Amino acid sequence: MNNRDRDVLDKIIRYCDDIAHLMNEYNYDYREYVEQISFQYSCNMCIIQIGELVGRLSEDFRFEHDDIPWHAIKSMRNLHAHDYERVDLEIVWDTLLNEIPELKEKLKQML
């Protein structure tokens, strides 16, 4: 792994930590996510940032770690950034609750 990829992974992990902090702050409450626009937008901005950072990983790194759905992560970022009205909050909630913690653990193991 090159230094740039390592730096990018560190940044992604920090955004995963930010999401965990927000989820904890709002007691992992889906209703709060739907009703509190600041909670929703904060989490969604982290998703956008994670997707943007994925695009900065080297192709070699992404190829070596093809067990991570890099394309899906980038696609979710694009949906949030360019077609927000099509975002399904239940899918995003599942991502925040399940996929982000999994991603964080996998990335931490790589470092």
N, C-alpha and C positions, 0 to 999 in steps of 0.2 A: 504494500500500500504506500502510495506516495504521500508527501506532506500535505499537499493540497486536498487530497481525498480525506485525510485525517482531520484537517481543519473543518471541512464541510460536514463530516460526521459529527464533530463536536458541536457545531452550530445546530444541526438537526436535533441532536439530543437535548440541547437547551430549549428548543421550541417544544419538544415533547414534555420537558419539565414544566414549561410555562402552561401547557394544557393541563397537566396533572394538578398544578397549583390552582388553576381556575376551576377545574372540576371539584376539587376539594373545597374551595371557597364557597361554591354553590351547592355543596352537599350531594354532588352527583345526581342532581334533580333535573330530569328531562323537562318538566313543566317550567322550571326556572330558565332553562336553555331557550325554550320557545318564547317565553314572555319577556325575559330580560335581554333586550337588544345588545346591551354592552357585553354581556356574557357571550352571546351568540357571535357577535362581530369579533370579539377578542379571540375566541377559539378559531373562528374561520380565518382570521388573519394569520394565525399560526399555521394552519393548513396550507394557506397560500405560500407562506415562507418556506415551509418544508418542501413543497412541490418545486419551488424555484431553486432551492438548494440541490435537490436531486439532479436537476439539469446541469449542475456544475461538477458533478462527479465524473470521473473519467469513464469512457466507454469500457475500458479494460476492467475497471473495478465493478461496474454494473454487470458486466458479463460474468465475472468470477463469482458474483453473488446473485445469481439469477433466481434464487429462492425468494427474494424480496420483490414485490410487484412494483418495480420502479415506474413502469408505464402507467399503471393505475394511480399511483401517487401523483404523478405529473398531470394526469387527466383530471383528477379531482381538483387540483390547483387551477387548471384552466377553466373548469366549470365555475368555480368560485369567482375567479377573476373576470371572466368574460360573459358568463351566462347565468348570473346569480339567481334570477327568477326561476330557474329550473332545478335549483338545489333542493334535494329532498332532505328535510331536517332529520327524519328518522334514520336515514342512511348515514348522515353525518354524525349523529349521536352515537350510533353503533361504532363508527370509526373512532370517535373520541374515546369511547368507553373500552373498546377491545383492541382495535388495530394499532392505535398510537402507542399504548404500553408495550405491545408485542414488538413493534418496530424499534422502540427504544432499547429493549432488552437485546434484540439481535444486533443492533449497532454497537452497543456497549461491549458485547462479546467479541466483535470484530476488532475493537481497539485493544 
